[in-house]
Amino acid sequence: MKPIAVSFLVFSVSALFTFSFSQKVVTGKVISASNGESIPSAAVTVKGTTKGVTTDMNGNFNIEVPKDANQLEVRFIGYEPYTIALGESNEYTIKLQSSSISLDQVVVVGYGTQKSKDLTSPISVVQGSDLSKIASPNAAQALQGKVAGLQIINNGAPGAGATVKIRGVGSIGDYGQPLYVVDGMFVDNLDFISADNIETISVLKDASAAAIYGVKAANGVIIVTTKKGMEGRPVISYDGSASIQVPVNIVPMTNKEQYIDFWNLANQNAIGWTPRNPNDYPANTNWYEELIGPAVMHNHSIDVSGATENTNYSVGLNYFSQDGTMKVDNNYERLSIRGRFEQKAAKWLSAGASILFTNFKKREAEQAALRQAYVNPPVYPVYNSDNTAAYPVNFDSPQRYGYPNAYGNPVAAAYYRNNRTKGNRFLASAFADIDIWKDKLKFRSSYNVDFHNMVNFNYLPENFVGGSQGTSSSNLTEKITVNFNQIIDNVFTYSDSRNRHNYTVTLGQSTRMFKQNFVEGTAKDVPNTDEQSIYLKTGSARDRNNNDGAEVLNGLSAFARATYNYGEKYLLSATFRADASSKYQQKWGYFPSFGAGWVISEENFMKKSKGIDFFKLRVSWGMLGNDNVPANSGVALAVPGIGSSAVFGDNLVDGLGQQIKVAPNYLKWEVVNEWNVGLDFAFLNRRLTAEVDYYYRTTDNVVYNAPVSGTTDELLGNYGKVLNTGVEFSLGWSDHAGNNFSYHVNLNATTIHNEVLELDGREFLPGAQVTNGYATRTQVGHPIGSFYGYQMTGIVQSRQEGDIGYPIYLDKDNNGITPEDMAFLGSPIPYLIGGLELGCAYNFGKKIGTVDFGISFYGQAGNKIFNQKRMNRSVFSEANYDLNYYNNAYTSNNKNGIYPSPEAFNTSTVQQPNSFFVEDGSYLRIQNIQIGYTMTGVPKISSIRVYISADRPYSLFSYNGFSPEVSKSFNSAGVATGSPITAGMDNNIYPMSAIYSIGLKLSF
Amino acid sequence: MKQYNNNHIIAGLIRNLFLLILAVSTISCGKDFLNSRPEGTIAIEGIDYSKSENIFLSVSAAYASMRTNNAYGIGYLACFEIASEDADKGSEPGDSPLIDEIDKWAFTSSNDIFNQLWTGYYSIVDAASFAVDEMPKYEAAQMNEENKLYARQCSGEAKVIRAFAYFSLVRLFGYINLPLRSDLTALERAALPQVTPAEVYAQIKKDLNEAIDVLPQAYGKGWDGRINRYTALGIKAKVHLYLNELDSAALCAGMLISSGKYSLLPSFRDEFRSVGENSRESVFELQYSMLGKTTGEAALPNDPYAFLQGPRGNTPSNMQGWGLCSPSLSLRNFFASRGETIRAEVTFMKTDTIFEGSFIKRGKDCPEYYNGKVFSPPDENTWSFNGYSRDYNIRLLRYADILLIYAEALVRGGTDINGASSADAALNTVRRRALLNDTVTTLQTVLDERRAELALEEDRFFDLVRQGNAGTVLGLDAKFSSSGGFQGYYPIPVKQMQLNTNLVQNINYR
């Protein structure tokens, strides 16, 4: 609706070299519309040329204008550009509006654009220039804290994407990702796009706005428009930064003495126990220190863009490189080439194309090494020449100290793994706009392609460390993935106005064809001479295996939208979309929406009230579908392969099993229903702006993968109805103090109330399988995936109460501890998410330039995290302890300890879902601090900006983990897995990094 | 103005062209545009029931469903053997706390091992039920009588697999669900009633009887270990013994004895070597095979049964395992008191000595003895990773067991109407191979013989339960005194109680 932040950067004070053949002189004064003060150093140019001047200290200007010129443009930082239509007069007073509110801003909505002030639904717009201020690998990460209602959960691994949730958790299944539309193409993430390539991002939050995308839009839509040229002189710009990433908040673990102390306490009653002595172990190793350290990252973009009356172009080159923070070869590198071209070929036709080609290369570190660093005892060294069995490197092995094979040397695990991925992504679209009838009836046809391929080599060379760590023959898995996705859109738009009636009707049709194929092969004994040798064909001819697979998704849609306003005072909109998807057994779904707005400030009674510049009331309702579920999952399939084949002696007999051991089930559309009521305000000469939205969103026929009784299977079904409701609030204040100092404050906050309303007659659905139970439960009247387990009320202190050091669980019914005593222990969904941004700039005058400062905060409150890392002792019973546990565990020396004793900790009495593992996940973080200096008046350069910034330098949280941002659960290898029901299950062991950068932006 | 009109016409043409392209592209995708089935899959509906070579497909999958860690891995060792007085958890003191809890009878119903067993055996039930449900479709679609007969016979195999899985489930948990259809919906499953052990046993006997009617006595070459009529009879003999139905137990066991197809191998050791697999002594074996490979996919689970019991901390890497299920002092004393020689040598693998030509090193804090029955020599351990004894077939039921069932049924007062053999003959056949003197059959001599002959073969715990001795022998009556002594069952897994709220916890664990 408005840009969330005033951008200090959105300025293109043109370099002013005037070679005049002037015919007349125009003079004037530039003042601020809000306070009437004059604006010095504002740029005044003849539109469409490079000719221009700047205003003097009193805001006055004097420019020579060619006779045929009919427009002047005035620009200044923090203000909306203003265009003067030159008439008879040669003297003008120009009032610039602060750019924090821009009601005439054109907002990209689905299959079209609308003026911000005419919208009936909440759409947030973020400028690309704001995103590129944040040092982040991709655009999605940079969005964090910028938009009310948007929850972004970042991950620290190099090149890793972010989890994005709009307005809470709508789906129970892992299908709650919003739709991303990049220049018309549907994509699954923004990982491949640098923030530097982006012109704007529109976030369609409510159902009424998103309904035009029907089937894909149940969880909101994020529309990305890549940069295009601005009319005027060609602009050449460079944007670069160099950063250092410093891992932060690494969980402190116990040292050798502390660990052995607890090992002895844990096992003192075990059969065959003999006390261990720390002096018998050769080292005191901090595994995280051995594995993790600072790493560099840098980013460079060059863009050239421009436009004339009939042509608009923009091309760019971006290079991004990020080293991982693991102390082995791990990194991510991305090169992208971007081009966008649009030509008005005839009065009735303009055509264009855009491409975004991305080439990336990454080498991923073995995340299992981080898991090993968490569990491995600190008692042995990284290297040990006494371990003569180890080769080629003399790593030491935990097996030499009697540890089971589940433990492996973390550094060795990271060192040997060679996991490289190379890929290309080609996003292209071509379109034609046809003016069928006098600017009124237009037709646009576009063809969009997303072609991406990836080759992954996952190689483990021959090596031996100890126990089962190592392999006597090297092994390679090579996997090639090819995606080819196409969308064809055809849209008619008719817009007209008569008297004060303005209306637009859009009719369209869309066809989607998505296909993914993969082929993979494995081989043994692949020589490790160099990268050129690591191929399947160089391996042994024996023991080669191969596999393949594909996924096809097709969709057909027809849609219509009508918007109407009367004098930009009364606003109405309606959309309808019919969608068919090959994913569901029920093919067609129908999704209507309506919206209405009343610009009260346009009413006569309001026009008189001073201080209120704009006041709009909006109401909208809409329905959305969600086909972001696994294709045809309700179909019962036969399963071939060795797992379905009997063996008699050594004779394998082919068999065919049943995949889903239940009847095929009929999958219906997951449907979202959403009401939104909102208010937009602008007060005090538009210095204060506010936006408040109340949303009430229900999801019906929720598709969820539920565990099936008596099996290890899970099955997709339509299992119920979920509510998300809350208030979104953004407030902006932007002002100037004196002529040279401007400042702004932006605040946004979102509340989320999540509740399961129906479960298809079931009492509850268990989720999040952990070793000894289900850690979450989805039940009517509670948030999705709430934590569920026993409530620990204390620690047994005396023999009479039970086993000393064991937890006391609340016995609700006084009949001993039974499953009936379990209770809800909180939810992973925060009830409050908020961001705060403060910025100011001081203009030292034309000769020196402007200094700006900004700081932003992000936080969330009310969510709980299940500390699953601590729940590993059924498998890793001799694992290291985190220091927080060590300091707070009950022992004979620490009878005030509030955690179960080391002995109890290893038993299933503790290692089952209970409140000991559930911790508060609230946090507050400094998202970004930035100081920049913008020089103007440098010959031949229109602007230079240098800045230093710190991203995520400090986070405040009480949770005992690496980061309170828990997006997904991770399996023992550290790979993200599982459904959203496991949203707050924290098994994450990849530390987040603070990023410190210096950057330079230049434009010519 | 004329110019404009021309443009207008061109615009119209182009528009139509776009629509045409669109229409063509849509039509060319064909009628299946919205009906795409998952790629690379076979739909159940697509199976051709008229092809005779397809008949065995689902039965094959039922056999394969038994090869899981859940059913025959850690849980199998823990609840069928380690829980008894004959075996300890093994491994190191701090390792595998979940098994340790079962060894000490200090578990909660949340202990995941119970859930692994539950889902492991129900997966077998489901795969077998799928085969049982598929066979009538083949029978109907097949043209010739021989193939129809084959479909009925295959159905018998699946029923034996199902009955055997239920036999494990009912012994473990007693009061369980009894799904018999493969087309149950998730909701129907979650609402299955809890049935009594008697109802489960009735179904087991029904399945076995139906199987016995249709199964052949033997198969040709290449079908080693395939379920035949005697497999079904042998299982049924054991089921009857557990139910104290002595005449029937004797009758069924007697039919194996009089068939002449089974005998004990002359060497006790050979029965547990690879030469003993699918031998004349084998009634039912779970088949594990490396398929002649050294890596990749093989017909065995990740951490197979014998590998789990391999000597921990031993070298080289193909001669080590997890070190679980170590023979207890009680068992070794029992063998010593009987003067066991052959069976003691085979059953107890002592560390820091040479066992069958291989020196076995005792791992740090690890047990002194391991299960020698599952030993396999280095030259057979060719798997490239964790190679110890991977393809060891689990001896689920062997002829020695049948002889002892026969002897016990008779000595308890049962009658074999066919008079296949005598209690003494059956018992002493087993004793002679162990180089023990003949003895007169009493209930105690038979039960002691079972303990010695079947030691560490996952028979002991439920043998005690069956005799009503588990409570006293293992001291469980005192432990469960508040609920009236040990009732013979493990707890229903908490996870399953959450998935099916009809399940009520067994009495000891409420």
Interface residues (C-beta under 8 A of the other chain):
Chain A: W263 A266 N267 A270 I271 G272 W273 T274 A346 K347 W348 L349 Q399 Y401 G402 P404 N405 A432 I434 D435 I436 W437 F443 S445 G467 S468 T471 S472 S473 N475 I488 N490 Q509 T511 M513 T522 K524 R542 D543 N545 D548 G549 A550 E551 V552 L553 N554 G555 L556 A580 S581 S582 K587 A631 N632 V635 A636 L637 A638 V639 P640 G641 I642 G643 S644 S645 A646 V647 F648 G649 D650 N651 L652 V653 D654 G655 L656 G657 Q658 K661 V662 A663 N665 A706 P707 V708 S709 G710 T711 T712 L715 G717 D760 G761 R762 E763 F764 P766 Q769 T771 N772 G773 Y774 R777 N815 G816 I817 T818 P819 R873 S874 S877 E878 N906 T907 S908 T909 Q911 Q912
Chain B: Y4 N7 H8 I10 A11 G12 I14 R15 F18 L19 L22 S25 T26 C29 F33 L34 N35 S36 R37 P38 E39 G40 T41 I42 A43 I44 G46 I47 N54 F56 L57 S58 V59 S60 A61 A62 Y63 A64 S65 R67 N70 D88 K89 S91 E92 P93 G94 D95 S96 P97 L98 D100 E101 A106 F107 T108 S109 S110 N111 D112 W118 T119 Y122 S123 D126 A127 F130 N177 P179 S182 D183 L184 T185 A186 L187 E188 R189 A190 L192 G222 W223 D224 G225 R226 E277 N278 Q287 Y288 S289 M290 L291 G292 K293 T294 T295 G296 E297 A298 A299 R312 G313 S317 W322 G363 K364 D365 P367 S384 F385 N386 V494 K495 Q496 M497 Q498 L499 N500 T501 Q505 R510
